[in-house]
Amino acid sequence: MKTFGIKLLNAVLIVTVILGCNVVLHNREQNEKITQLQFELENNQQNKNQIQEQQKDENIKYIDGIYEGEADGYGGTVIVQVSIENDTLKELNIISAEKEDKAYFDAAIAVIDSILEKQSTDVDTVSGATFSSNGIIHATENALRKAEKIK
């Protein structure tokens, strides 16, 4: 009977050790799966962020910077300087309009506010200063073409 008890005790110990090992192995396997899933999740998040950044970049029309453009106005060449920041026209300044008639050109300058407000050169000219207004508009278009992002 003594040997039976020892054999039974040994059998119980072996079963306990085997079950314990199985539990440890199962836990390791689960931890490896969790680590793998976390890695995949982080990788997917990075890919999602990259795609969103690319889509954001694809929507950008202009490259930040300061650009000059020129066009003919009423009395000669009009040169403008356009400042672009975050795809927005921030400033529009006249650099040169030496041969423009002062009265017409002073009236035409009002077109600058319209361009900045609409963020577009698709604006009305100033009545009575159409050629000078067109000079400013077309010079701005010329500068914006230089600022366009190449796709």
Long-range contacts (C-beta under 8 A, 24 or more apart in sequence): 58-151, 59-87, 60-87, 60-149, 61-87, 61-148, 61-149, 62-87, 62-144, 62-147, 62-148, 62-149, 63-147, 63-148, 63-149, 65-147, 67-143, 67-144, 67-146, 67-147, 68-95, 68-143, 68-146, 69-138, 69-139, 69-140, 69-141, 69-142, 69-143, 69-144, 69-145, 69-146, 70-139, 70-142, 71-134, 71-135, 71-136, 71-137, 71-138, 71-139, 71-141, 71-142, 72-135, 72-138, 73-97, 73-100, 73-105, 73-108, 73-131, 73-132, 73-134, 73-135, 73-136, 73-139, 74-100, 74-101, 74-104, 74-105, 74-129, 74-131, 74-132, 74-135, 75-99, 75-100, 75-101, 75-104, 75-105, 75-132, 76-100, 77-135, 78-132, 78-135, 78-136, 78-138, 78-139, 79-139, 80-136, 80-139, 80-140, 80-143, 81-143, 82-140, 82-143, 82-144, 82-147, 84-147, 88-119, 89-115, 89-116, 89-119, 89-144, 91-116, 92-116, 92-140, 94-136, 97-132, 97-135, 100-132, 100-135, 101-132, 104-128, 104-129, 104-131, 104-132, 105-129, 105-132, 107-132, 108-132, 108-133, 108-135, 108-136, 109-136, 111-136, 111-137, 112-136, 115-140
